[in-house]
Amino acid sequence: MLEYRPYIVFACILIYMVMCIVVGLWAMQRTKNTSDFFMAGRHLGVFVTSAAVFASTMSGFGFVGGPGIAYKNGTSSFWMMVSISIGMCIMFFLLGKRLRLLAGLTDSLSVPEVVAARYKSNRTGGLMAIALLPGVLIYLAVQIKAMAVVLFDLLQDLSWASNVSIEWCFVLCCSVLVFYCVTGGMVASVYTDFIQGIIMVGAALLVFYAAMTTLDGGFSEMAQIITQDDPESMQPWGTLGMISCLSIYFIMALGVCGQPHVISKLMMTKKPEDSRHLLPLSLAGFMLSAILWVSIGITMRAMVVGDFHQPLVNADEASSAFLTQYAHPLLAGVVFAGLFAAIMSTADSFLNIGAAAIVNDVPKLLFKRQLNNELLWARIMTVLIAVGAALIAYFAEDTVAMLGVMGWSAFAIAFVPTVALGLNWRRANRLGAELSVLAGFVVYGILFFKEIALPFNFHPGAFSLLVTVTVFFLVSIATPPDVIDRDVEELLEL
């Protein structure tokens, strides 16, 4: 069977690609209007929604970027996994019920529309729609890059496809993604999330066992090998150091509340009270699937350091290298299919959010008009956003994990204060929301484009979020409160 390993893996990927086309065509029959395209008709059950929440959180960032950063920085990556788990608890506590109630009360199709209703200001909601676009493009680029890198690595083991360039991998992945998203919209995304969520959990447990048995001494032997080569990488804070890890802990934990591709799923449930059941299911699914994150990264680091495997050209190759070399071919095929499912469904969410912002939110909130044939324009804009993100992914030199943290930071700056804090603090006003987001992006832009390194490797996204939250509170306290609709005010007092 070993000689047929690459063909078995490729067959699993091919079957999944065909399934995506079928799901897209099926979902197209159920997508009759923009509510279906952007919100899946707001009729999802508990199990489908919880799978969509944790699968969107994991995505290509967790499947490719997670093992990559574990391979590169050792135990530093553990803090990301732990902080995201805690962040999911914070998200459900702050937003689980309130966001669904407000979305239903105001018939909102997107997070910016919820912001406009909360602050009774179309301008604030429109600015939020514009603010999320950089994060959409960056995080969508993460998904496309992860998919193209994995496909390229897989094709190198096939004699008839080894000459396929990375550029063609980008084109192929982007084409399938666009077809899947344009036809099915959010309906295709959430139901694929449910299927691949189940795959992710089962595959992660099997991968953990395969990783543990790669060396006779298991993870203990791996830790000894890595420690002899680089003791710091196996220390509690890894190679990034304590301050850097704590800053990432902050941005990842609190930042979950600001990820529109995750929190928008909370707006799609049938009933607001369903949120009480979503947390344990979503959290359990994420923690179990995140086992893959840690086990693959540490295993590949030990294999390379111990001279059992050639050094990786790029840290993002850790997942594909382990699965193609050390896992059973059927397991590798299933995991790769799960990986592509995670990427496709999450990318679909970003495309929907970006298309909704441009086609629905900005015209309606800033210009008080609605486009004719909005569903057609949503599909056209989906194609344009996908092409733009693919170009960013191709030319960006950062790893999948670092691009993911960058996109995560952009979303956190825009939505943590305005949504997560604004829906829980009556005194928050529109001026505080607008100035805080502006301040956060200005600071983040200066740090990023000027390549300013903060002391102790403090993450610039975490520092920018601190600035954003501080400005939000200070301005809201120092300026007069807004007049809020009675229904919204009662919701804030729940």
N, C-alpha and C positions, 0 to 999 in steps of 0.2 A: 504493500500500500504506500510505502514511503516514496517510491518513484512517481506515484500519481498524486502526491500531496498537493503540488501547486494547482493541478487541474481540479481536484476536489474543492479546494478553497475557492478557485475562480468560479466553479459551477454554482457554489452557494451564493456568491456575489451576483452572478448573472440571474439566478432565480429571484433574488431580492429585487434587482433592478426591474425585472419584468413585473414583479408584484407591485412595485411603485407605480408603474404605468397603469396596471389594472385598477389599483386603488384610486388613482387620479381620475380615471374615466368613470368609475363608480361614484366617486364623490362629486363629480361634475353634474351628475343627475340630481344630486341632493342640494346643489348650490344654486338657488334660484334668485338670490338677492344679496346685497352687501352685508346684511346681518348674518347670513349663512357663511359668506366668504371671510368675514373678519371675526365673527364670534361663534361660529359653528351652530348658529340658531339658538344659543343659550339653552340647550336641553341636555347637557351631559350628565351622566350618572357619577356616583362617587368613585367607583373603581377606574373608570376611564379618565376622570379629571385628575385623580391622585397619580396615576401612571404618567399623565401628560406633564404634571408639575415636576416630578423627580427626573423624568427623562429629559425635559427641557433644561433642567439644571445640570445634568451630567453631560450630555451632548458630546461633540467632538473635543471640547475642552477637557472633559474628564477622561475620555477614552484614549485620546492621543496626547494631549498636553499634560495630563496628570502623570502618567508613567514617564513622560519626557522630563518633567521637572524633578520627579523622584530619582530618575537616573542621573540627572545633572547635579542636583543640590541635596540629595540624600533626604534626611528626615525633615528638612525644611518644608517639604511638600505636605507632610502630615498635617501641618497647621491649617492649610487650605481646606483639607477634607473635614477636619473637626469644626472649623469655623463656619463652613457652609451648612453643616448639620445644625449647629446652634442658630445660624441665621434663618433656617427654615422655621424653627420654633418661634423666633422673633416675628417673622413675617406673618405667620398664622395668628399670632396673638394680636398684632397691630392691625392687620388688614383682612383676615379671613372672612369675617362676617360683614364688616363695614363696607368693604369695597363692593361686594356682591349686592348689598342692599342699596347703595347709592347708584350703582349701575342700573339696577332694575327700576329704581325710583325715577331716574332721569332718562331712561332708555338710551344709555350711552353705549357706543360701539367700540370705544377705545379708551385707554388711560387718559390721554389729553382731554377728552370730553368729560371724563369724571373730574379732572382738575378744574375745568371751566365751571362745572356745576358746583363744586365745593367752594370756590372763591367768587362765584357769581361774576365771572369775568372771562369773556371770550378771548381777550388779549392774552391773559395768563395761560389759558389752555392752548392757544395757538403757538405761543412761545415754547411751551413744553413739547409740542409736536415738532417744532424745528430743532429743539435741543436734543431730541432722541435720535435724530438722523445720523450724527457722527457715530454714536454707539451702535446703531443698526448696521452701518457699513463695515465698521471694524469687526464686530462680532460675527457678522455674516461672512466676512473674509476668513475668520478663524475656521468656520465650518467648511468652507470650500477648500481652504488650504489643507485641512486635516484629511478631507476625502481624497484630494488629488495626490497628496504624499503617500497615503496608504495604497491607493490604486497603482501608483507608479512602482512602489516596492513590490507589489504582488506580480505585476507584469514582468518584472526582471527575471522571475523564475520560470516563465513560459517561453520556450524557444521561439515560437512564432510571433511573440509580442514583445520580446526584449528590446526591440529597437524603437518602441513607442516612446516619444519624448514626454517630459513633464508638462510641456505646453499642451499637448493633445490630451493629457489626463485632465488638465484644467478645463479644456473645452468639453470633453465628454461628461465630466461630473456636473458642470454648470448646465449643460443641455438637459440632462435627465432631471436635475433639480428644478429647472424652470418649467419643464413640462408637467412635472408632478404638482408644483405649486400653482401654476396658472390654471390648470384644470380643476383641481380639488379644493384649493384654498385651505381654510382652517379645518374644514371637515376631514379632509385627507390627513392633515397633521395629527389631530388628536386621536383618531382611530389607529393610525400607524404607531403613535406613542404608546397606546395600550398594548399592542402586540409586541413591540420591541422592548417595552418595559419588562414584560415577562421574560423575554429572551435575555435581557441584560442581567437580571437577578440570577437566573439559573446558570448562565454562562460564567458570570463572575465567580460563583462558588466553585465551578469546575476548574476555572483558570487558577484560582487560589491553590487548589489541590495540585494542579500540574506544576505550578511555580514552586510550591513547597517541596516537591519530590524531584526537582531538577538536579539538585545535589544531594548526596546521601545524608549529609548533616542538616538538611533543611535550612530554615532561615537563620539558625544559629551559626552554621558554617558560613553562610553568606555574610552575616554581620561581622564575623571574624576576618574574612577576606577583605571586606571593604574597610574595616577599621585599621588593618595593617597598612593599607595603601593611603588612606586619608581619614585619620581619626575624627576630624571635625565633622565630616559628613554623617557620622552616626551618633553625634552628640544630640542632646534634646532639641537644639535650635538649628542643626544642620549647618551648611556652609554660608547661609544668608545671615546668620547671627540673630540675637534676641530681638533687637529693636526692629529690624526689618521684618522678622516673623510676626511680631506683635502688630506692626502697621498693616501687614497683609491680613492678619486676623481681624483687624478692625474693618477694613474695606470689604472683606469677604463676608463677615458675619452681618454687619449692618447693611451691606450692599445688596443682599438678597431681596430686601424690601423694595429696592429700586430697579429690579430687572423686569422690564415690561413684558418680555416673553414668558416670564414665570407668573407674575401677579395677574396678567390678563386672563390666565386660566381660571383664576378664582372668580372671574366675572361670568363664567360660562356654565355654572352648575344650574340644575333645575330649581333648587331651593336654597335660600341663604343659610339655613341651618345645616346643610351638608358639610359646611366647613369644619365642623367639629370632628367629622370622621376622616377628613382628608389628611390631617397632620400625621397621625400614626402610620397611615399607609404610605404617604409620600416619604416620610423620614425613614421608615424601614427599607423601602425600595432603594433610596439613595445610599444609605449606609452599606447595604449588602452589595450593591453594584460598585461602590467605591473601593471594595476590596481589590478589584482588578487594578485600580489606580496605583495602589501601593505595591502589591505583589509583583507586578510586571517590572516596574521601575527598579526596585531593589534587586530583583533576580538578574536583570540584564546588567546592572552595574557590577554585581558580583561575578558574573560570567566573563565580562570584559576584563575586569581587574585581575581575575584569576587565570587569564590567558586561555579560557575555554571558548571564547568567541572573539572575533575580530572587533576592534573599536568601531563604534558607530560614527558615521560621518556627521549625523545630526541627531540630537537627543530625541526628536520627534519620531525617530525610527524605532524606538524601544518596543512599542506595541507590536508592530508588524514583524520585527526581527524575532521576538519571542514566539509569537503565534505561528510563524512559518517554519521555525526551526525546532521548537521544543514542545509544542502542544500537538495533540492528536489532530490529524487533518480535518476530521469532521467537526471537532470542537473549534478548531481555528476558523473553519468556514462559517460556523454558527456565530462565533464572536464577531467576525468581520461583517457578517450580515447585520448583527445587532449594532455594530459601530456605524455602518452606513445608515441604518434606520434612525439611530440617535441623531446623526448629523442632518439627515434629510428632514426629519420632523422639526428639529430646532431651527434649521435654516428656513423652513416654511413659515414658522412663527415670526421670524425676523422680517421676512419678505412681506408678510401680511401687515405687520406693525408699521413698516416703512411705507408701504403702499397706502395704508389707512391714513397715515399722517399727511401724505402729499395730496391724496385724492379726496379724502373726507374731512380731516381735521383742519388743515390750513385754509382751504376755501370756505368752509362753514364758519369757523371761529374767527378768522382774521378778516375775511372779505364778505361774510354773510351771504354766501351764495352756494348753490349745490350744483355739481357738474351733471350734465345730461349723460345718460348711459354710464352711470358711475361704476357698474360692475366691469364694463369693458375697459374703462380707464384704469381700474384697479389692476387688471391683468396686464395691460401694457406697461404700467409703472413697475410691476413685479419683474418683468423682463429687464427693464433698464437698471433697476437697483441690483439685480443679480450680476449683470455685466460689470457694473461699477465695483461691486465688492470683489469679483473675481480678479479684476485688475489690481486692486489693493493687495489681495492675497498673493498674487504672482510676484509683485515687485517688493513686498515687505520682506525684510531680512530677519525679523524676529521669529522666535519659535512660536508654536501654536499656543503654548501656555502663557507666554508674555503678551501676545496679542489678545488672548482671552482676558487677562487681568486688565489690560488697557480698555477694552470694550466694557468690561464689568464696571470699571471706575467711572467711565463716561455716563453710564446709565445711573449709577449710584448718585453722582453729583446732581443729575437732573431730577430724580424722582424720590430719593430718600426724604429730603425735607418737605417737598411739596405734597407728596402722597402719604408716605408712612407716618410722618409727624403731623402733617396737616389734617389728616383724618382723625387724629387723636388729641388735638390741641385747639380748643375753641378760639384762642387769642391769635392764632396764626392769620396773617392777612396776605392779600395779593402782592403788595409791595415787597414784603419780606420774601415771598416765594420767588418773585422775579429777580430781585437783586441778589439773592443768595445763589441762584443758579448762574447768573451772569458772573458773579465773583468767582465761583468755583471753576468755571470753564476758563476764565482769564488766567487764573493762577495755574491751572493744569496745563494750559497752552504754553505759558511762559516756561514752566519747568520742562516741558517736553521738547519744544522747539529750540530753546536755548541750551538744552542738554545739561541742566543744572542738577548736580548730584547733592542730595540732602545728606546731612550728617548721619552716620551709622547706617547708611543705605536705607533710610526711611522712605517708604514707597510714596511717590508723588501723588498717586491717586488717593491714598489715605490722607495725606496732608491737605489736598484740595477738598476732600469731603469734610474734613474738620473745619476748614474755612467756610464752606457752604453752610454747614449746620450752625456755626457761630453767627454768621451774618443773618441767617434766617431767624434765629431767636432774638438777636439784638434789634433788628429792624422792626420785627413784629411787636416787640415790647415798647419800642420808642415811638411808634406811629399809631394813629387811631385805629381801632378795630373795624373790620368790614361789617356791613349789614348782610346777614346770611338768611336765606329762605328758612321759614319755620320748619319745614320737613327736614332739611339738611341739619338744622340746629338740633332737632330731636335725635337725629341719627348720631351726631357727635357726642351726645350725652349718654348713649347706651353703655 
